[in-house]
Amino acid sequence: MITHNYVCDKMGNITLSIPEKIHEEMKHFSEVSWSEVARRAIIERLEILRLAEKLAKKSKLTEDDVNLFSKKVKSLATKRFLG
């Protein structure tokens, strides 16, 4: 389980582009704090990447092995999330 323990006095800003169809659907659920959804997703991804980086430092895989694995994971994730 991933927990988020961040105390922030100041927040940076990002601009996010999404397909218009998704944007319209988000408007339908206006009670949802979409900024918070995005913030949590980003934090969770960063924690996963930090863990992966920590594990990679102990790995005997070559950089080519890691790049190939990364491409396969991205491809599968794209198929899963974008259909």
C-alpha positions in Angstrom: 0.0 0.0 0.0 1.3 3.4 -0.9 0.8 6.2 1.5 1.2 9.9 0.8 2.9 12.0 3.5 3.6 15.3 2.0 3.4 18.6 3.8 3.5 21.5 1.3 3.5 25.2 2.1 3.7 26.1 -1.6 2.4 24.3 -4.7 3.7 24.5 -8.3 1.3 24.6 -11.2 1.0 22.4 -14.3 -1.2 22.6 -17.3 -2.8 19.3 -18.5 -4.1 18.7 -21.9 -6.8 16.0 -22.2 -9.2 14.9 -25.0 -12.3 17.1 -25.3 -14.5 14.0 -24.7 -12.8 13.3 -21.4 -13.1 17.0 -20.4 -16.8 16.9 -21.1 -17.2 13.8 -18.9 -15.2 15.4 -16.1 -17.6 18.4 -16.2 -20.5 16.0 -15.6 -18.8 15.0 -12.3 -18.1 18.5 -11.2 -18.2 17.5 -7.5 -14.9 15.7 -8.0 -11.7 17.6 -7.3 -9.9 16.7 -10.4 -6.8 18.6 -9.3 -6.6 16.3 -6.3 -7.1 13.3 -8.4 -4.2 14.3 -10.7 -2.0 15.3 -7.7 -2.5 11.9 -6.0 -1.9 10.0 -9.3 1.4 12.0 -9.8 2.5 11.4 -6.3 1.7 7.7 -6.5 3.6 7.4 -9.8 6.6 9.2 -8.3 6.7 6.8 -5.4 6.6 3.8 -7.8 9.4 5.3 -9.9 11.5 5.9 -6.8 11.0 2.3 -5.8 11.9 1.1 -9.3 15.0 3.3 -9.3 16.0 1.9 -5.9 15.6 -1.7 -7.1 17.4 -0.9 -10.4 20.4 0.2 -8.5 20.7 -3.3 -7.1 20.0 -5.0 -10.4 22.5 -6.7 -12.7 20.4 -5.8 -15.8 22.1 -3.8 -18.5 20.7 -0.5 -19.6 19.6 -2.1 -22.9 17.7 -4.7 -20.8 16.0 -2.0 -18.9 15.1 0.0 -22.0 13.6 -3.0 -23.7 11.5 -3.8 -20.5 10.4 -0.2 -20.3 9.2 -0.2 -23.9 7.2 -3.3 -23.3 5.6 -2.0 -20.1 4.7 1.3 -21.7 3.2 -0.5 -24.7 1.1 -2.7 -22.5 0.0 0.2 -20.3 -1.0 2.2 -23.3 -3.1 -0.7 -24.6 -4.7 -1.2 -21.2 -5.5 2.5 -20.6 -6.2 3.8 -24.1 -7.8 0.6 -25.5 
